[in-house]
């Protein structure tokens, strides 16, 4: 997401002069340097409620195998937010940031931030403890983090909820009541990852996706198969490999929001990448992306080429409107049935 300037939170977001050898900036290195967990992010005895129409959850794998990617995401984030707003990919978004580690080994394996308007997310980023550990295997506790948002989170006004994981490893297939009680409080039962991800998909109206970073130790194919099994083929996005792949995370993330929300088709989003600069009116101007980056993003987002956004079917009647007579009401319902339409407001996966 090339460009120059600062976004409306005052953070320099694009200057390549600030990048260190790892591909992230000195700003990210400074801001994401907590050495312990912030207790306000621990999920025990908490339940989150988001009143926005577009509730978003963004998961970070903060274990060591993810390397520099979380810091690169932080650098890209104001640009992502800026274009969501300017391009109107989402109209009423609020987001909860979630950090995931390994519940069997890490000090802070689960960190969940309150929902916030996008422009205020920096203060939650800075609370996250990027622990950088993880267990000595190719599994992290994504399934436990997913449990929290499937069962301990509510979106009473949701129209376009989107849950996006970023990670490189697999998850454990079983969840045990004792562990769930330990991390979340309250009463829980043993369950399976299949059940959790099924219910997470239902909660988010099918809009649950993984942006997968390549895992280099011979387990990558197995990891991808596991995620595709629980989410579906078209919900697993494979990042390009290597340093350039990591730097594409901003455009890939933004593309997921643009396409899954229904604001753009994949070809239309790629055209958005080509037709920058886009001046946001905040001393920020985004340059058009290079043809090579656009090719990388197109390949990564190929699973979304036939994405069918879920739309809320709203009832034609509104509160306070004159009621139809019983005969007219029956006639209207019969017409709807003949067209195969569902009555009332309903979601379909």
Order of alpha helices (4+ residues) and beta strands (2+ residues): beta-alpha-beta-beta-alpha-beta-beta-beta-alpha-alpha-beta-beta-beta-alpha-beta-alpha-beta-alpha-beta-alpha-alpha-alpha-beta-beta-alpha-alpha
